[in-house]
Amino acid sequence: MVKISLLNDKQLFEALSVILEYNFQSDYYNNLLQDALDDEKSRVYIASDTGNVVGVSVVSLTEGDEVESFFYGDAPSIGSIIDYDDDHMFAFLRATYVTRPRLGEGIGTQFLNRREKFARNAGADSIIVEVQGYDSSIDARRLYDRAGYERIYESNSYWPAQLKADVKCSKCGLNCSCEGVIYYRSIESGPSG
């Protein structure tokens, strides 16, 4: 049975190893996890089964234009897509990774529910998430589509990623991150819980 809980310092290496199954940027993700652990406006959740970490997920709160600093690639200004005030509180769903053997077991949905609950309880006005890549993000895009998130931006040439040299995208055949989608949902329009 999978249990979702907050990450502690002792589980940091295990959480990072889940991410590295998909992504080779270990310094970036190590810093992301450590910074989120130290930030009172962020939460790092893990999924564990019989003591083993099988997933990790990060959510951060940010106000107004600060949300722009979370985006990469050719994404336009969020302010050019949606209207918000300087005091608008965003919950930014930053990273979610589940070990490949555990995909399809509903762990992503459990993470999403936990992060939405955190956002709602923290007083966030809306939730925003950036999904990058093609092959590694098919399940993530399916999750957010089913959960009723609105696609507010899509690109077929999002940004070049530094992936492992032997990883080739099934869409373009290159070492890339050729698709990007930004999802949005107002807290009022989401499910309660």
N, C-alpha and C positions, 0 to 999 in steps of 0.2 A: 504494500500500500504506500503510495507516494504522499509525503507530507511536505507542505509549503511552510517555510519559516524564514526568519531574518538571518542573514549571513553573519557569522562572527569571524574574528581574526584568524582563528585556527582553521577555518574552512576556505580561506582565500586561495590557497594553491589548488585545491580540488575544483573550486569554481572556475579558476583561470584555465585549468586543463579541459573543462567542458567547452569553453569558448575557443580554445586553440584547435579543437577538433574541426572547426570551420574557418578559422581566421589565423593568419600568421603574425599579426601585430601584437605580440605579447606585451611589450612595454606600454603601448596605448591602453590595452585592456587592464593590465595590472594597475596602472594609474587611475583608470576609470573606477575600478572596484574599490581601491583604497580611498580615493577622494570621496566616493559616495558613502563609504563607511563613516568617514569623518564629517560629513555634511548633514546637519540636522534637517535639511529640506530634501534629502534623498533617502531612498530605501533600496537595499540589495536583498532580494529574496532568493532562496535556493529551494530546489526540489530534491528531496532525499528519499531513498528507499533502502531500508535495512542499513542505515548509516552511511551509504554512499551517495555523493552528490551526483544527480543525474540531470540537473538543469540550473540555470542562473538567470535572473532578470533584474533590471535596474530601472527605477523611476525617479525623476527629479522634478521638483517644483521650481518655477521661474516666473517672474512677473514682467509684463509688458514686452518691450523690445529686447530684453535679455534672451528671449526665446530664439532670436536670430543666430545667436552664437552656437546653437546646438546643431545647425545644419551644415552640410557639406555639398560639394558638387555644384551643379548648375541650378540648384533650387532658387526660385525667386524669393524676394522678401515675403515673409508670411503676412505682413501688413498689406501687401498688394493683393492677397488672396482673400483674407478675412478681415473684418473690422474688429478692432479691440482697443480698449483704453490702456493707459499706462499702468493702471492698477489691476489689469486683467491677470488672473493667476492661471498659468498653464501647468498641467502635469505632462511632462515629456517622457514618454516611454522609450528609454534609451537603448536597451539591449536585452534580448531574450535569446537564450540558447538552450536547447535540450539535446542530450546525447542522441546520436542517430538511432541506436537500437530502441530508444524509448519514444520516438516520434509516433504520433497517431494515438497516443494513450490519453490525451486530454490535458497534458501538463501545461501546454501553452494557454489553454483556456483557464486553468486554475491560476496561473500567473496573472493573466489579464484581469480576472475577477479580483484578485488580491490588490493589484495596482490601482484598479478603478476604485476600490473601497478606500484605499489610502488617499487617493486624489479627492474623493468626495468628502471624507472626514477632515481633510486639510483645508477645505474651502476652495478648491480649484474650480474655475469657471468652465474649463474645457480640457480635453485630452488631445495630445498630438503625438504622432509617431512617424518616424521615417524608416522605410523598409528599402534596403539597398540590395542590389545584385539580382540575379535571375534564378539560377539553380538553388541556391541556399535560402531563398526567400519565398519560394512557392507556397510552402506551408504557412508562413507568416502572413502572406497576402490573403490566403484563404481564410485564416483565422479572423483577421480584421474585417474582411468583407462579410463573413457570416455574422459577426458581432454587430454589424450595422454602422461601422465607421464609414465616413464619407471620404472618397478619394478627392483631395483638393488639388493635387498636382501629380502629374506622371511624366516621365521622361524615358526615352529609349536610348539616350546617350548620357547617362547620369554623371559618372565620374570614373576614371581609371583606378582600379584598386590594386594594391600590391598583394596579390594572392600567391599561394605556393606555385612554383613554376610548372608543376605537372597538372594543375587544375585548369581545365578548359571549359568554358561556358557552352552548354548544349544549344544555345540560341545563336551565338555568333561564331563559336569555335575558337575564341581568343581567351587570353588570360585577362578577364575583365569583371566589371560590375556594371553591366550594360543597362540595367533598368533601375529606376528609382520611383517610389511612390510615397507621397506624404498623405497620411490619414488624419482626420480630425473628427472629433465629436464633442458637442456641448454636453456638459454634465447633466443638464436638465433632460436631454433627449436620450440619455443612456439608461440601461436597466438599473433599478435600485438594488441595493445590497450592500 
